[in-house]
Amino acid sequence: MNKKEEFKRFASLHPELVKYIKNGNMSWQKFYEIYDIYGEDSNAWKEYINDNTISNNGIKGITQMVKNVDMDSIQKHINTAQKALGFISELTTKNASPASIAKGPTTPRPLNKFFED
């Protein structure tokens, strides 16, 4: 992967860079030059990218996200979803009457036959 493609990947990982472009404070060319000189070094980017974004790259970021997850809250949401699915399942099985299930396919009556002719 060439340097330009690496910079595009880096920029896509850090969408907060766009606000500096829109404000007119920076240009993509200036950001590319910083990237070309310093690479992805966090010290060079700390003015433009908050520390949380840089540390969220890779395994560190994943472990940090997992640490911040409230497992009790997730379990409550799962239980609620299971109850809702059970309720929907009961409704759909109750609405399917045995007569409509047992009734086989019907054959249409000929168009020219009226009132049991």
Phi and psi restraints in degrees (range 20) as a CNS / XPLOR table:
assign (resid 1 and name C) (resid 2 and name N)
       (resid 2 and name CA) (resid 2 and name C) 1.0 -80.5 20.0 2
assign (resid 2 and name N) (resid 2 and name CA)
       (resid 2 and name C) (resid 3 and name N) 1.0 170.1 20.0 2
assign (resid 2 and name C) (resid 3 and name N)
       (resid 3 and name CA) (resid 3 and name C) 1.0 -59.5 20.0 2
assign (resid 3 and name N) (resid 3 and name CA)
       (resid 3 and name C) (resid 4 and name N) 1.0 -37.5 20.0 2
assign (resid 3 and name C) (resid 4 and name N)
       (resid 4 and name CA) (resid 4 and name C) 1.0 -65.1 20.0 2
assign (resid 4 and name N) (resid 4 and name CA)
       (resid 4 and name C) (resid 5 and name N) 1.0 -43.7 20.0 2
assign (resid 4 and name C) (resid 5 and name N)
       (resid 5 and name CA) (resid 5 and name C) 1.0 -66.1 20.0 2
assign (resid 5 and name N) (resid 5 and name CA)
       (resid 5 and name C) (resid 6 and name N) 1.0 -38.2 20.0 2
assign (resid 5 and name C) (resid 6 and name N)
       (resid 6 and name CA) (resid 6 and name C) 1.0 -62.5 20.0 2
assign (resid 6 and name N) (resid 6 and name CA)
       (resid 6 and name C) (resid 7 and name N) 1.0 -40.6 20.0 2
assign (resid 6 and name C) (resid 7 and name N)
       (resid 7 and name CA) (resid 7 and name C) 1.0 -66.1 20.0 2
assign (resid 7 and name N) (resid 7 and name CA)
       (resid 7 and name C) (resid 8 and name N) 1.0 -39.7 20.0 2
assign (resid 7 and name C) (resid 8 and name N)
       (resid 8 and name CA) (resid 8 and name C) 1.0 -61.2 20.0 2
assign (resid 8 and name N) (resid 8 and name CA)
       (resid 8 and name C) (resid 9 and name N) 1.0 -42.2 20.0 2
assign (resid 8 and name C) (resid 9 and name N)
       (resid 9 and name CA) (resid 9 and name C) 1.0 -63.7 20.0 2
assign (resid 9 and name N) (resid 9 and name CA)
       (resid 9 and name C) (resid 10 and name N) 1.0 -44.4 20.0 2
assign (resid 9 and name C) (resid 10 and name N)
       (resid 10 and name CA) (resid 10 and name C) 1.0 -61.1 20.0 2
assign (resid 10 and name N) (resid 10 and name CA)
       (resid 10 and name C) (resid 11 and name N) 1.0 -44.2 20.0 2
assign (resid 10 and name C) (resid 11 and name N)
       (resid 11 and name CA) (resid 11 and name C) 1.0 -65.8 20.0 2
assign (resid 11 and name N) (resid 11 and name CA)
       (resid 11 and name C) (resid 12 and name N) 1.0 -35.4 20.0 2
assign (resid 11 and name C) (resid 12 and name N)
       (resid 12 and name CA) (resid 12 and name C) 1.0 -70.6 20.0 2
assign (resid 12 and name N) (resid 12 and name CA)
       (resid 12 and name C) (resid 13 and name N) 1.0 -26.5 20.0 2
assign (resid 12 and name C) (resid 13 and name N)
       (resid 13 and name CA) (resid 13 and name C) 1.0 -76.7 20.0 2
assign (resid 13 and name N) (resid 13 and name CA)
       (resid 13 and name C) (resid 14 and name N) 1.0 -17.7 20.0 2
assign (resid 13 and name C) (resid 14 and name N)
       (resid 14 and name CA) (resid 14 and name C) 1.0 -127.1 20.0 2
assign (resid 14 and name N) (resid 14 and name CA)
       (resid 14 and name C) (resid 15 and name N) 1.0 74.9 20.0 2
assign (resid 14 and name C) (resid 15 and name N)
       (resid 15 and name CA) (resid 15 and name C) 1.0 -66.4 20.0 2
assign (resid 15 and name N) (resid 15 and name CA)
       (resid 15 and name C) (resid 16 and name N) 1.0 -13.5 20.0 2
assign (resid 15 and name C) (resid 16 and name N)
       (resid 16 and name CA) (resid 16 and name C) 1.0 -68.2 20.0 2
assign (resid 16 and name N) (resid 16 and name CA)
       (resid 16 and name C) (resid 17 and name N) 1.0 -12.5 20.0 2
assign (resid 16 and name C) (resid 17 and name N)
       (resid 17 and name CA) (resid 17 and name C) 1.0 -66.4 20.0 2
assign (resid 17 and name N) (resid 17 and name CA)
       (resid 17 and name C) (resid 18 and name N) 1.0 -26.2 20.0 2
assign (resid 17 and name C) (resid 18 and name N)
       (resid 18 and name CA) (resid 18 and name C) 1.0 -62.3 20.0 2
assign (resid 18 and name N) (resid 18 and name CA)
       (resid 18 and name C) (resid 19 and name N) 1.0 -34.2 20.0 2
assign (resid 18 and name C) (resid 19 and name N)
       (resid 19 and name CA) (resid 19 and name C) 1.0 -63.0 20.0 2
assign (resid 19 and name N) (resid 19 and name CA)
       (resid 19 and name C) (resid 20 and name N) 1.0 -31.1 20.0 2
assign (resid 19 and name C) (resid 20 and name N)
       (resid 20 and name CA) (resid 20 and name C) 1.0 -72.0 20.0 2
assign (resid 20 and name N) (resid 20 and name CA)
       (resid 20 and name C) (resid 21 and name N) 1.0 -31.5 20.0 2
assign (resid 20 and name C) (resid 21 and name N)
       (resid 21 and name CA) (resid 21 and name C) 1.0 -69.7 20.0 2
assign (resid 21 and name N) (resid 21 and name CA)
       (resid 21 and name C) (resid 22 and name N) 1.0 -46.1 20.0 2
assign (resid 21 and name C) (resid 22 and name N)
       (resid 22 and name CA) (resid 22 and name C) 1.0 -65.9 20.0 2
assign (resid 22 and name N) (resid 22 and name CA)
       (resid 22 and name C) (resid 23 and name N) 1.0 -35.2 20.0 2
assign (resid 22 and name C) (resid 23 and name N)
       (resid 23 and name CA) (resid 23 and name C) 1.0 -72.5 20.0 2
assign (resid 23 and name N) (resid 23 and name CA)
       (resid 23 and name C) (resid 24 and name N) 1.0 -15.6 20.0 2
assign (resid 23 and name C) (resid 24 and name N)
       (resid 24 and name CA) (resid 24 and name C) 1.0 84.2 20.0 2
assign (resid 24 and name N) (resid 24 and name CA)
       (resid 24 and name C) (resid 25 and name N) 1.0 7.7 20.0 2
assign (resid 24 and name C) (resid 25 and name N)
       (resid 25 and name CA) (resid 25 and name C) 1.0 -76.6 20.0 2
assign (resid 25 and name N) (resid 25 and name CA)
       (resid 25 and name C) (resid 26 and name N) 1.0 -29.0 20.0 2
assign (resid 25 and name C) (resid 26 and name N)
       (resid 26 and name CA) (resid 26 and name C) 1.0 -139.6 20.0 2
assign (resid 26 and name N) (resid 26 and name CA)
       (resid 26 and name C) (resid 27 and name N) 1.0 168.3 20.0 2
assign (resid 26 and name C) (resid 27 and name N)
       (resid 27 and name CA) (resid 27 and name C) 1.0 -128.8 20.0 2
assign (resid 27 and name N) (resid 27 and name CA)
       (resid 27 and name C) (resid 28 and name N) 1.0 163.9 20.0 2
assign (resid 27 and name C) (resid 28 and name N)
       (resid 28 and name CA) (resid 28 and name C) 1.0 -62.7 20.0 2
assign (resid 28 and name N) (resid 28 and name CA)
       (resid 28 and name C) (resid 29 and name N) 1.0 -32.3 20.0 2
assign (resid 28 and name C) (resid 29 and name N)
       (resid 29 and name CA) (resid 29 and name C) 1.0 -63.1 20.0 2
assign (resid 29 and name N) (resid 29 and name CA)
       (resid 29 and name C) (resid 30 and name N) 1.0 -44.5 20.0 2
assign (resid 29 and name C) (resid 30 and name N)
       (resid 30 and name CA) (resid 30 and name C) 1.0 -65.3 20.0 2
assign (resid 30 and name N) (resid 30 and name CA)
       (resid 30 and name C) (resid 31 and name N) 1.0 -41.0 20.0 2
assign (resid 30 and name C) (resid 31 and name N)
       (resid 31 and name CA) (resid 31 and name C) 1.0 -62.5 20.0 2
assign (resid 31 and name N) (resid 31 and name CA)
       (resid 31 and name C) (resid 32 and name N) 1.0 -40.5 20.0 2
assign (resid 31 and name C) (resid 32 and name N)
       (resid 32 and name CA) (resid 32 and name C) 1.0 -63.7 20.0 2
assign (resid 32 and name N) (resid 32 and name CA)
       (resid 32 and name C) (resid 33 and name N) 1.0 -39.4 20.0 2
assign (resid 32 and name C) (resid 33 and name N)
       (resid 33 and name CA) (resid 33 and name C) 1.0 -63.9 20.0 2
assign (resid 33 and name N) (resid 33 and name CA)
       (resid 33 and name C) (resid 34 and name N) 1.0 -41.3 20.0 2
assign (resid 33 and name C) (resid 34 and name N)
       (resid 34 and name CA) (resid 34 and name C) 1.0 -61.4 20.0 2
assign (resid 34 and name N) (resid 34 and name CA)
       (resid 34 and name C) (resid 35 and name N) 1.0 -43.5 20.0 2
assign (resid 34 and name C) (resid 35 and name N)
       (resid 35 and name CA) (resid 35 and name C) 1.0 -64.7 20.0 2
assign (resid 35 and name N) (resid 35 and name CA)
       (resid 35 and name C) (resid 36 and name N) 1.0 -39.3 20.0 2
assign (resid 35 and name C) (resid 36 and name N)
       (resid 36 and name CA) (resid 36 and name C) 1.0 -64.5 20.0 2
assign (resid 36 and name N) (resid 36 and name CA)
       (resid 36 and name C) (resid 37 and name N) 1.0 -37.9 20.0 2
assign (resid 36 and name C) (resid 37 and name N)
       (resid 37 and name CA) (resid 37 and name C) 1.0 -80.8 20.0 2
assign (resid 37 and name N) (resid 37 and name CA)
       (resid 37 and name C) (resid 38 and name N) 1.0 -48.7 20.0 2
assign (resid 37 and name C) (resid 38 and name N)
       (resid 38 and name CA) (resid 38 and name C) 1.0 -103.9 20.0 2
assign (resid 38 and name N) (resid 38 and name CA)
       (resid 38 and name C) (resid 39 and name N) 1.0 -14.4 20.0 2
assign (resid 38 and name C) (resid 39 and name N)
       (resid 39 and name CA) (resid 39 and name C) 1.0 72.4 20.0 2
assign (resid 39 and name N) (resid 39 and name CA)
       (resid 39 and name C) (resid 40 and name N) 1.0 -141.6 20.0 2
assign (resid 39 and name C) (resid 40 and name N)
       (resid 40 and name CA) (resid 40 and name C) 1.0 -97.4 20.0 2
assign (resid 40 and name N) (resid 40 and name CA)
       (resid 40 and name C) (resid 41 and name N) 1.0 19.5 20.0 2
assign (resid 40 and name C) (resid 41 and name N)
       (resid 41 and name CA) (resid 41 and name C) 1.0 -57.9 20.0 2
assign (resid 41 and name N) (resid 41 and name CA)
       (resid 41 and name C) (resid 42 and name N) 1.0 126.3 20.0 2
assign (resid 41 and name C) (resid 42 and name N)
       (resid 42 and name CA) (resid 42 and name C) 1.0 -64.5 20.0 2
assign (resid 42 and name N) (resid 42 and name CA)
       (resid 42 and name C) (resid 43 and name N) 1.0 -28.9 20.0 2
assign (resid 42 and name C) (resid 43 and name N)
       (resid 43 and name CA) (resid 43 and name C) 1.0 -66.3 20.0 2
assign (resid 43 and name N) (resid 43 and name CA)
       (resid 43 and name C) (resid 44 and name N) 1.0 -35.5 20.0 2
assign (resid 43 and name C) (resid 44 and name N)
       (resid 44 and name CA) (resid 44 and name C) 1.0 -73.2 20.0 2
assign (resid 44 and name N) (resid 44 and name CA)
       (resid 44 and name C) (resid 45 and name N) 1.0 -26.4 20.0 2
assign (resid 44 and name C) (resid 45 and name N)
       (resid 45 and name CA) (resid 45 and name C) 1.0 -104.3 20.0 2
assign (resid 45 and name N) (resid 45 and name CA)
       (resid 45 and name C) (resid 46 and name N) 1.0 -2.9 20.0 2
assign (resid 45 and name C) (resid 46 and name N)
       (resid 46 and name CA) (resid 46 and name C) 1.0 -62.3 20.0 2
assign (resid 46 and name N) (resid 46 and name CA)
       (resid 46 and name C) (resid 47 and name N) 1.0 -24.0 20.0 2
assign (resid 46 and name C) (resid 47 and name N)
       (resid 47 and name CA) (resid 47 and name C) 1.0 -71.9 20.0 2
assign (resid 47 and name N) (resid 47 and name CA)
       (resid 47 and name C) (resid 48 and name N) 1.0 -29.0 20.0 2
assign (resid 47 and name C) (resid 48 and name N)
       (resid 48 and name CA) (resid 48 and name C) 1.0 -105.8 20.0 2
assign (resid 48 and name N) (resid 48 and name CA)
       (resid 48 and name C) (resid 49 and name N) 1.0 -26.3 20.0 2
assign (resid 48 and name C) (resid 49 and name N)
       (resid 49 and name CA) (resid 49 and name C) 1.0 -124.5 20.0 2
assign (resid 49 and name N) (resid 49 and name CA)
       (resid 49 and name C) (resid 50 and name N) 1.0 130.7 20.0 2
assign (resid 49 and name C) (resid 50 and name N)
       (resid 50 and name CA) (resid 50 and name C) 1.0 -68.6 20.0 2
assign (resid 50 and name N) (resid 50 and name CA)
       (resid 50 and name C) (resid 51 and name N) 1.0 155.0 20.0 2
assign (resid 50 and name C) (resid 51 and name N)
       (resid 51 and name CA) (resid 51 and name C) 1.0 -61.2 20.0 2
assign (resid 51 and name N) (resid 51 and name CA)
       (resid 51 and name C) (resid 52 and name N) 1.0 -31.6 20.0 2
assign (resid 51 and name C) (resid 52 and name N)
       (resid 52 and name CA) (resid 52 and name C) 1.0 -63.3 20.0 2
assign (resid 52 and name N) (resid 52 and name CA)
       (resid 52 and name C) (resid 53 and name N) 1.0 -37.1 20.0 2
assign (resid 52 and name C) (resid 53 and name N)
       (resid 53 and name CA) (resid 53 and name C) 1.0 -67.5 20.0 2
assign (resid 53 and name N) (resid 53 and name CA)
       (resid 53 and name C) (resid 54 and name N) 1.0 -42.6 20.0 2
assign (resid 53 and name C) (resid 54 and name N)
       (resid 54 and name CA) (resid 54 and name C) 1.0 -66.4 20.0 2
assign (resid 54 and name N) (resid 54 and name CA)
       (resid 54 and name C) (resid 55 and name N) 1.0 -43.0 20.0 2
assign (resid 54 and name C) (resid 55 and name N)
       (resid 55 and name CA) (resid 55 and name C) 1.0 -73.8 20.0 2
assign (resid 55 and name N) (resid 55 and name CA)
       (resid 55 and name C) (resid 56 and name N) 1.0 -15.2 20.0 2
assign (resid 55 and name C) (resid 56 and name N)
       (resid 56 and name CA) (resid 56 and name C) 1.0 -79.3 20.0 2
assign (resid 56 and name N) (resid 56 and name CA)
       (resid 56 and name C) (resid 57 and name N) 1.0 -3.2 20.0 2
assign (resid 56 and name C) (resid 57 and name N)
       (resid 57 and name CA) (resid 57 and name C) 1.0 -78.7 20.0 2
assign (resid 57 and name N) (resid 57 and name CA)
       (resid 57 and name C) (resid 58 and name N) 1.0 135.7 20.0 2
assign (resid 57 and name C) (resid 58 and name N)
       (resid 58 and name CA) (resid 58 and name C) 1.0 79.4 20.0 2
assign (resid 58 and name N) (resid 58 and name CA)
       (resid 58 and name C) (resid 59 and name N) 1.0 -158.0 20.0 2
assign (resid 58 and name C) (resid 59 and name N)
       (resid 59 and name CA) (resid 59 and name C) 1.0 -64.7 20.0 2
assign (resid 59 and name N) (resid 59 and name CA)
       (resid 59 and name C) (resid 60 and name N) 1.0 -37.2 20.0 2
assign (resid 59 and name C) (resid 60 and name N)
       (resid 60 and name CA) (resid 60 and name C) 1.0 -57.0 20.0 2
assign (resid 60 and name N) (resid 60 and name CA)
       (resid 60 and name C) (resid 61 and name N) 1.0 -45.6 20.0 2
assign (resid 60 and name C) (resid 61 and name N)
       (resid 61 and name CA) (resid 61 and name C) 1.0 -64.1 20.0 2
assign (resid 61 and name N) (resid 61 and name CA)
       (resid 61 and name C) (resid 62 and name N) 1.0 -40.9 20.0 2
assign (resid 61 and name C) (resid 62 and name N)
       (resid 62 and name CA) (resid 62 and name C) 1.0 -65.7 20.0 2
assign (resid 62 and name N) (resid 62 and name CA)
       (resid 62 and name C) (resid 63 and name N) 1.0 -45.4 20.0 2
assign (resid 62 and name C) (resid 63 and name N)
       (resid 63 and name CA) (resid 63 and name C) 1.0 -64.9 20.0 2
assign (resid 63 and name N) (resid 63 and name CA)
       (resid 63 and name C) (resid 64 and name N) 1.0 -36.0 20.0 2
assign (resid 63 and name C) (resid 64 and name N)
       (resid 64 and name CA) (resid 64 and name C) 1.0 -65.7 20.0 2
assign (resid 64 and name N) (resid 64 and name CA)
       (resid 64 and name C) (resid 65 and name N) 1.0 -40.3 20.0 2
assign (resid 64 and name C) (resid 65 and name N)
       (resid 65 and name CA) (resid 65 and name C) 1.0 -65.6 20.0 2
assign (resid 65 and name N) (resid 65 and name CA)
       (resid 65 and name C) (resid 66 and name N) 1.0 -40.3 20.0 2
assign (resid 65 and name C) (resid 66 and name N)
       (resid 66 and name CA) (resid 66 and name C) 1.0 -65.5 20.0 2
assign (resid 66 and name N) (resid 66 and name CA)
       (resid 66 and name C) (resid 67 and name N) 1.0 -36.6 20.0 2
assign (resid 66 and name C) (resid 67 and name N)
       (resid 67 and name CA) (resid 67 and name C) 1.0 -64.6 20.0 2
assign (resid 67 and name N) (resid 67 and name CA)
       (resid 67 and name C) (resid 68 and name N) 1.0 -33.0 20.0 2
assign (resid 67 and name C) (resid 68 and name N)
       (resid 68 and name CA) (resid 68 and name C) 1.0 -83.3 20.0 2
assign (resid 68 and name N) (resid 68 and name CA)
       (resid 68 and name C) (resid 69 and name N) 1.0 -3.0 20.0 2
assign (resid 68 and name C) (resid 69 and name N)
       (resid 69 and name CA) (resid 69 and name C) 1.0 -79.2 20.0 2
assign (resid 69 and name N) (resid 69 and name CA)
       (resid 69 and name C) (resid 70 and name N) 1.0 132.4 20.0 2
assign (resid 69 and name C) (resid 70 and name N)
       (resid 70 and name CA) (resid 70 and name C) 1.0 -91.4 20.0 2
assign (resid 70 and name N) (resid 70 and name CA)
       (resid 70 and name C) (resid 71 and name N) 1.0 103.7 20.0 2
assign (resid 70 and name C) (resid 71 and name N)
       (resid 71 and name CA) (resid 71 and name C) 1.0 -66.2 20.0 2
assign (resid 71 and name N) (resid 71 and name CA)
       (resid 71 and name C) (resid 72 and name N) 1.0 -32.7 20.0 2
assign (resid 71 and name C) (resid 72 and name N)
       (resid 72 and name CA) (resid 72 and name C) 1.0 -63.3 20.0 2
assign (resid 72 and name N) (resid 72 and name CA)
       (resid 72 and name C) (resid 73 and name N) 1.0 -41.4 20.0 2
assign (resid 72 and name C) (resid 73 and name N)
       (resid 73 and name CA) (resid 73 and name C) 1.0 -64.3 20.0 2
assign (resid 73 and name N) (resid 73 and name CA)
       (resid 73 and name C) (resid 74 and name N) 1.0 -42.5 20.0 2
assign (resid 73 and name C) (resid 74 and name N)
       (resid 74 and name CA) (resid 74 and name C) 1.0 -63.3 20.0 2
assign (resid 74 and name N) (resid 74 and name CA)
       (resid 74 and name C) (resid 75 and name N) 1.0 -42.3 20.0 2
assign (resid 74 and name C) (resid 75 and name N)
       (resid 75 and name CA) (resid 75 and name C) 1.0 -62.8 20.0 2
assign (resid 75 and name N) (resid 75 and name CA)
       (resid 75 and name C) (resid 76 and name N) 1.0 -39.3 20.0 2
assign (resid 75 and name C) (resid 76 and name N)
       (resid 76 and name CA) (resid 76 and name C) 1.0 -62.8 20.0 2
assign (resid 76 and name N) (resid 76 and name CA)
       (resid 76 and name C) (resid 77 and name N) 1.0 -42.4 20.0 2
assign (resid 76 and name C) (resid 77 and name N)
       (resid 77 and name CA) (resid 77 and name C) 1.0 -65.2 20.0 2
assign (resid 77 and name N) (resid 77 and name CA)
       (resid 77 and name C) (resid 78 and name N) 1.0 -39.9 20.0 2
assign (resid 77 and name C) (resid 78 and name N)
       (resid 78 and name CA) (resid 78 and name C) 1.0 -64.4 20.0 2
assign (resid 78 and name N) (resid 78 and name CA)
       (resid 78 and name C) (resid 79 and name N) 1.0 -44.4 20.0 2
assign (resid 78 and name C) (resid 79 and name N)
       (resid 79 and name CA) (resid 79 and name C) 1.0 -61.3 20.0 2
assign (resid 79 and name N) (resid 79 and name CA)
       (resid 79 and name C) (resid 80 and name N) 1.0 -41.6 20.0 2
assign (resid 79 and name C) (resid 80 and name N)
       (resid 80 and name CA) (resid 80 and name C) 1.0 -63.0 20.0 2
assign (resid 80 and name N) (resid 80 and name CA)
       (resid 80 and name C) (resid 81 and name N) 1.0 -43.3 20.0 2
assign (resid 80 and name C) (resid 81 and name N)
       (resid 81 and name CA) (resid 81 and name C) 1.0 -64.5 20.0 2
assign (resid 81 and name N) (resid 81 and name CA)
       (resid 81 and name C) (resid 82 and name N) 1.0 -39.6 20.0 2
assign (resid 81 and name C) (resid 82 and name N)
       (resid 82 and name CA) (resid 82 and name C) 1.0 -64.6 20.0 2
assign (resid 82 and name N) (resid 82 and name CA)
       (resid 82 and name C) (resid 83 and name N) 1.0 -40.9 20.0 2
assign (resid 82 and name C) (resid 83 and name N)
       (resid 83 and name CA) (resid 83 and name C) 1.0 -63.5 20.0 2
assign (resid 83 and name N) (resid 83 and name CA)
       (resid 83 and name C) (resid 84 and name N) 1.0 -42.8 20.0 2
assign (resid 83 and name C) (resid 84 and name N)
       (resid 84 and name CA) (resid 84 and name C) 1.0 -63.9 20.0 2
assign (resid 84 and name N) (resid 84 and name CA)
       (resid 84 and name C) (resid 85 and name N) 1.0 -42.7 20.0 2
assign (resid 84 and name C) (resid 85 and name N)
       (resid 85 and name CA) (resid 85 and name C) 1.0 -65.4 20.0 2
assign (resid 85 and name N) (resid 85 and name CA)
       (resid 85 and name C) (resid 86 and name N) 1.0 -37.9 20.0 2
assign (resid 85 and name C) (resid 86 and name N)
       (resid 86 and name CA) (resid 86 and name C) 1.0 -64.0 20.0 2
assign (resid 86 and name N) (resid 86 and name CA)
       (resid 86 and name C) (resid 87 and name N) 1.0 -41.6 20.0 2
assign (resid 86 and name C) (resid 87 and name N)
       (resid 87 and name CA) (resid 87 and name C) 1.0 -63.3 20.0 2
assign (resid 87 and name N) (resid 87 and name CA)
       (resid 87 and name C) (resid 88 and name N) 1.0 -44.9 20.0 2
assign (resid 87 and name C) (resid 88 and name N)
       (resid 88 and name CA) (resid 88 and name C) 1.0 -63.9 20.0 2
assign (resid 88 and name N) (resid 88 and name CA)
       (resid 88 and name C) (resid 89 and name N) 1.0 -40.1 20.0 2
assign (resid 88 and name C) (resid 89 and name N)
       (resid 89 and name CA) (resid 89 and name C) 1.0 -62.0 20.0 2
assign (resid 89 and name N) (resid 89 and name CA)
       (resid 89 and name C) (resid 90 and name N) 1.0 -42.6 20.0 2
assign (resid 89 and name C) (resid 90 and name N)
       (resid 90 and name CA) (resid 90 and name C) 1.0 -62.5 20.0 2
assign (resid 90 and name N) (resid 90 and name CA)
       (resid 90 and name C) (resid 91 and name N) 1.0 -43.0 20.0 2
assign (resid 90 and name C) (resid 91 and name N)
       (resid 91 and name CA) (resid 91 and name C) 1.0 -62.3 20.0 2
assign (resid 91 and name N) (resid 91 and name CA)
       (resid 91 and name C) (resid 92 and name N) 1.0 -43.0 20.0 2
assign (resid 91 and name C) (resid 92 and name N)
       (resid 92 and name CA) (resid 92 and name C) 1.0 -70.6 20.0 2
assign (resid 92 and name N) (resid 92 and name CA)
       (resid 92 and name C) (resid 93 and name N) 1.0 -33.7 20.0 2
assign (resid 92 and name C) (resid 93 and name N)
       (resid 93 and name CA) (resid 93 and name C) 1.0 -77.1 20.0 2
assign (resid 93 and name N) (resid 93 and name CA)
       (resid 93 and name C) (resid 94 and name N) 1.0 -31.5 20.0 2
assign (resid 93 and name C) (resid 94 and name N)
       (resid 94 and name CA) (resid 94 and name C) 1.0 -70.9 20.0 2
assign (resid 94 and name N) (resid 94 and name CA)
       (resid 94 and name C) (resid 95 and name N) 1.0 -36.5 20.0 2
assign (resid 94 and name C) (resid 95 and name N)
       (resid 95 and name CA) (resid 95 and name C) 1.0 -73.1 20.0 2
assign (resid 95 and name N) (resid 95 and name CA)
       (resid 95 and name C) (resid 96 and name N) 1.0 -22.7 20.0 2
assign (resid 95 and name C) (resid 96 and name N)
       (resid 96 and name CA) (resid 96 and name C) 1.0 -83.9 20.0 2
assign (resid 96 and name N) (resid 96 and name CA)
       (resid 96 and name C) (resid 97 and name N) 1.0 98.9 20.0 2
assign (resid 96 and name C) (resid 97 and name N)
       (resid 97 and name CA) (resid 97 and name C) 1.0 -74.4 20.0 2
assign (resid 97 and name N) (resid 97 and name CA)
       (resid 97 and name C) (resid 98 and name N) 1.0 148.3 20.0 2
assign (resid 97 and name C) (resid 98 and name N)
       (resid 98 and name CA) (resid 98 and name C) 1.0 -61.8 20.0 2
assign (resid 98 and name N) (resid 98 and name CA)
       (resid 98 and name C) (resid 99 and name N) 1.0 -32.1 20.0 2
assign (resid 98 and name C) (resid 99 and name N)
       (resid 99 and name CA) (resid 99 and name C) 1.0 -64.2 20.0 2
assign (resid 99 and name N) (resid 99 and name CA)
       (resid 99 and name C) (resid 100 and name N) 1.0 -41.2 20.0 2
assign (resid 99 and name C) (resid 100 and name N)
       (resid 100 and name CA) (resid 100 and name C) 1.0 -72.2 20.0 2
assign (resid 100 and name N) (resid 100 and name CA)
       (resid 100 and name C) (resid 101 and name N) 1.0 -28.3 20.0 2
assign (resid 100 and name C) (resid 101 and name N)
       (resid 101 and name CA) (resid 101 and name C) 1.0 -75.9 20.0 2
assign (resid 101 and name N) (resid 101 and name CA)
       (resid 101 and name C) (resid 102 and name N) 1.0 -42.7 20.0 2
assign (resid 101 and name C) (resid 102 and name N)
       (resid 102 and name CA) (resid 102 and name C) 1.0 -72.9 20.0 2
assign (resid 102 and name N) (resid 102 and name CA)
       (resid 102 and name C) (resid 103 and name N) 1.0 -26.2 20.0 2
assign (resid 102 and name C) (resid 103 and name N)
       (resid 103 and name CA) (resid 103 and name C) 1.0 -65.8 20.0 2
assign (resid 103 and name N) (resid 103 and name CA)
       (resid 103 and name C) (resid 104 and name N) 1.0 125.2 20.0 2
assign (resid 103 and name C) (resid 104 and name N)
       (resid 104 and name CA) (resid 104 and name C) 1.0 -80.5 20.0 2
assign (resid 104 and name N) (resid 104 and name CA)
       (resid 104 and name C) (resid 105 and name N) 1.0 -174.0 20.0 2
assign (resid 104 and name C) (resid 105 and name N)
       (resid 105 and name CA) (resid 105 and name C) 1.0 -69.5 20.0 2
assign (resid 105 and name N) (resid 105 and name CA)
       (resid 105 and name C) (resid 106 and name N) 1.0 143.4 20.0 2
assign (resid 105 and name C) (resid 106 and name N)
       (resid 106 and name CA) (resid 106 and name C) 1.0 -103.0 20.0 2
assign (resid 106 and name N) (resid 106 and name CA)
       (resid 106 and name C) (resid 107 and name N) 1.0 149.2 20.0 2
assign (resid 106 and name C) (resid 107 and name N)
       (resid 107 and name CA) (resid 107 and name C) 1.0 -102.6 20.0 2
assign (resid 107 and name N) (resid 107 and name CA)
       (resid 107 and name C) (resid 108 and name N) 1.0 135.1 20.0 2
assign (resid 107 and name C) (resid 108 and name N)
       (resid 108 and name CA) (resid 108 and name C) 1.0 -69.4 20.0 2
assign (resid 108 and name N) (resid 108 and name CA)
       (resid 108 and name C) (resid 109 and name N) 1.0 146.7 20.0 2
assign (resid 108 and name C) (resid 109 and name N)
       (resid 109 and name CA) (resid 109 and name C) 1.0 -75.9 20.0 2
assign (resid 109 and name N) (resid 109 and name CA)
       (resid 109 and name C) (resid 110 and name N) 1.0 143.0 20.0 2
assign (resid 109 and name C) (resid 110 and name N)
       (resid 110 and name CA) (resid 110 and name C) 1.0 -60.1 20.0 2
assign (resid 110 and name N) (resid 110 and name CA)
       (resid 110 and name C) (resid 111 and name N) 1.0 147.1 20.0 2
assign (resid 110 and name C) (resid 111 and name N)
       (resid 111 and name CA) (resid 111 and name C) 1.0 -64.7 20.0 2
assign (resid 111 and name N) (resid 111 and name CA)
       (resid 111 and name C) (resid 112 and name N) 1.0 -29.1 20.0 2
assign (resid 111 and name C) (resid 112 and name N)
       (resid 112 and name CA) (resid 112 and name C) 1.0 -91.7 20.0 2
assign (resid 112 and name N) (resid 112 and name CA)
       (resid 112 and name C) (resid 113 and name N) 1.0 5.0 20.0 2
assign (resid 112 and name C) (resid 113 and name N)
       (resid 113 and name CA) (resid 113 and name C) 1.0 -103.0 20.0 2
assign (resid 113 and name N) (resid 113 and name CA)
       (resid 113 and name C) (resid 114 and name N) 1.0 122.6 20.0 2
assign (resid 113 and name C) (resid 114 and name N)
       (resid 114 and name CA) (resid 114 and name C) 1.0 -121.4 20.0 2
assign (resid 114 and name N) (resid 114 and name CA)
       (resid 114 and name C) (resid 115 and name N) 1.0 138.1 20.0 2
assign (resid 114 and name C) (resid 115 and name N)
       (resid 115 and name CA) (resid 115 and name C) 1.0 40.9 20.0 2
assign (resid 115 and name N) (resid 115 and name CA)
       (resid 115 and name C) (resid 116 and name N) 1.0 56.6 20.0 2
assign (resid 115 and name C) (resid 116 and name N)
       (resid 116 and name CA) (resid 116 and name C) 1.0 57.3 20.0 2
assign (resid 116 and name N) (resid 116 and name CA)
       (resid 116 and name C) (resid 117 and name N) 1.0 43.4 20.0 2
